[in-house]
Amino acid sequence: MLVDRGLQAMNVELVSDAYAIAANYLRRSGAIPDTLVTNERLLEIIIKLFQHGEFNKIRLANKAIVRFEAQSGARAA
């Protein structure tokens, strides 16, 4: 999944961990459905943040949650 998107193998774990943290929070809050399917929009946000230099998985997850919720709020309005 992540390797197909061009990430280096040593960074897949970081992105995967950040995605798991963010997706878990968003599922519990009801922002995304509780399925095993990867939310492509959330993953894209995390990858962009990573590519722009965020390497701490907790900060990466938190920033992705904020951006995801902001985009969702803008779409709902």
Buried (B, 14 or more C-beta within 10 A) or exposed (E): EBEEEEBEEEBBEBBBBBBEBBBEBBBEEEBBEEEEEEBEBBBBBBBEBBEEEBEEBEEBBBBBBEBBBEEBEEEEE
